[in-house]
Amino acid sequence: MPLSTAPTDASGGAGFSEVVTRPEPGLARGRWEAPAWLFVVVAALAIAGGMAWLLYGLSRRRRG
């Protein structure tokens, strides 16, 4: 349920009727929505890739 607020003017009265609609809090706020588990998978793949690169670099350094 979006939250709506009706701001008032500086004099304290309802001088205009602009309605501000805000999205629900959470991950589904961006341009391309994705399920929450996808962010965890991408982070895990980035960490695994970094560790594999580190181990590959260390193994090449030992060989020669």
N, C-alpha and C positions, 0 to 999 in steps of 0.2 A: 504494500500500500504506500504510494508516494506521499511524502509530507508536503503540505502546502502552507505557505505563510502569506499573509496579506500585509505588506509594509504600510506604515502610515507616514505622513509628511512630517516636517520639522515642528509644525505647530501642534502636533498631537492628534489631529483629526485624520479621518480617512480621505485624504485629498485626491488619491488616485487608486485605481483598482488593479494594480499589477499583481499577478499571482506567480510565485516562484515554485516550480515543481522540481524536487530533487529525487534522484534515483534511490533505490533501496541500497543500503550498505552491503558491501561484500565484493566478491571478485567480478561479478557480471556487470562491470561499469565501463569497460573499455570499448574500443572500436570493434574488436573481434573478441567475442565472448568465448571462453573455454572452461571446461570443467576444472575443479580445483585439483584433481589428481594429475592433470596434465602438467601443471606447474612443478609438482613434485617429481614427475618423471623427467622433465627437462633438466631440473637441477641435479638429479641423480646421474643422468647421462653426462652432464658437464663435469661433474666430479670424477666419474669413472674415466672419461676421456683425458682429463688432466693427470690423473694418477697413472694411466697407461703411458702417456707421453713422458712423464717423469721417470718411470721405470725403464722405458726404452732408452732415454738419454743416459741414465746411469749405467745401463748394461753396455752401451756403446763406449762409454768412457773407460770401463774396466777392460774391455777387449783391446783397445788400442789407442 
